[in-house]
Amino acid sequence: RVRIGRKKMLLKDVLNNISSRTKLLIELKRSNRNKELVAQFVAIIGEYNFTFVAMSFEPRIVQLLKRHPHINSGYIKKKKVTKSNFLNFFINLLPIIKIIKPDFIMHKLIDLPDKKMDKLFKKGMPILSYTVKNQDDLNMIRKIYTNLLKN
């Protein structure tokens, strides 16, 4: 299901109602059935001819997407994963990105610039950002990191 505003729609319904020239950023939400979610997504998106990337906050979903080399998959990251600073400190020490090997990272703008992201960017990892709300934010992120993905 896809949420558009308050309305939930099936992914197929959305894809059937937009131009195939539309480039899509698709976020897959965590579920109790991540394997099934990714399998259904891959099956559905494979029926269409869209340029798209898929991404998730959930590292396991990114790992599952990486099993499909034709899918450009990204990890959505923010520094504060929980409300606990103590837990966030240890979570941010984990080598999640090295383990899941995303094609790109979508990082929360307010947490950038970031030393870890700087190192990854210098090694060729595309770093994009979300929550860009104005032209100043856009100009700042364009100076620091990549904001475009190649097809």
Solvent accessible surface area in square Angstrom, and as a share of the most:
residue,aa,sasa,rsa
1,R,198,0.72
2,V,39,0.23
3,R,156,0.57
4,I,90,0.46
5,G,66,0.64
6,R,233,0.85
7,K,131,0.56
8,K,109,0.46
9,M,45,0.20
10,L,89,0.45
11,L,26,0.13
12,K,79,0.34
13,D,58,0.30
14,V,24,0.14
15,L,5,0.03
16,N,98,0.51
17,N,115,0.59
18,I,59,0.30
19,S,55,0.36
20,S,69,0.44
21,R,208,0.76
22,T,51,0.30
23,K,142,0.60
24,L,29,0.14
25,L,109,0.54
26,I,26,0.13
27,E,64,0.29
28,L,13,0.06
29,K,138,0.59
30,R,171,0.62
31,S,48,0.31
32,N,161,0.83
33,R,163,0.59
34,N,20,0.10
35,K,144,0.61
36,E,80,0.36
37,L,50,0.25
38,V,4,0.02
39,A,59,0.46
40,Q,97,0.43
41,F,7,0.03
42,V,24,0.14
43,A,62,0.48
44,I,39,0.20
45,I,6,0.03
46,G,60,0.58
47,E,111,0.50
48,Y,54,0.21
49,N,135,0.69
50,F,22,0.09
51,T,57,0.33
52,F,35,0.15
53,V,13,0.08
54,A,0,0.00
55,M,17,0.08
56,S,0,0.00
57,F,82,0.34
58,E,15,0.07
59,P,35,0.22
60,R,138,0.50
61,I,0,0.00
62,V,0,0.00
63,Q,77,0.34
64,L,19,0.09
65,L,0,0.00
66,K,70,0.30
67,R,167,0.61
68,H,52,0.23
69,P,126,0.79
70,H,130,0.58
71,I,4,0.02
72,N,39,0.20
73,S,0,0.00
74,G,0,0.00
75,Y,19,0.07
76,I,8,0.04
77,K,27,0.11
78,K,66,0.28
79,K,77,0.33
80,K,134,0.57
81,V,76,0.44
82,T,49,0.29
83,K,208,0.88
84,S,40,0.26
85,N,108,0.55
86,F,144,0.60
87,L,90,0.45
88,N,8,0.04
89,F,119,0.50
90,F,100,0.42
91,I,45,0.23
92,N,40,0.20
93,L,106,0.53
94,L,101,0.50
95,P,72,0.45
96,I,32,0.16
97,I,23,0.12
98,K,153,0.65
99,I,103,0.52
100,I,7,0.04
101,K,135,0.57
102,P,7,0.04
103,D,51,0.26
104,F,0,0.00
105,I,0,0.00
106,M,13,0.06
107,H,0,0.00
108,K,64,0.27
109,L,14,0.07
110,I,140,0.71
111,D,27,0.14
112,L,13,0.06
113,P,83,0.52
114,D,18,0.09
115,K,167,0.71
116,K,100,0.42
117,M,0,0.00
118,D,46,0.24
119,K,133,0.57
120,L,36,0.18
121,F,73,0.30
122,K,171,0.72
123,K,163,0.69
124,G,60,0.57
125,M,33,0.15
126,P,35,0.22
127,I,0,0.00
128,L,15,0.07
129,S,19,0.13
130,Y,50,0.19
131,T,59,0.34
132,V,53,0.31
133,K,168,0.71
134,N,83,0.43
135,Q,108,0.48
136,D,109,0.57
137,D,35,0.18
138,L,47,0.24
139,N,61,0.31
140,M,64,0.29
141,I,1,0.01
142,R,136,0.50
143,K,173,0.73
144,I,53,0.27
145,Y,7,0.03
146,T,44,0.26
147,N,42,0.21
148,L,133,0.66
149,L,46,0.23
150,K,182,0.77
151,N,152,0.78
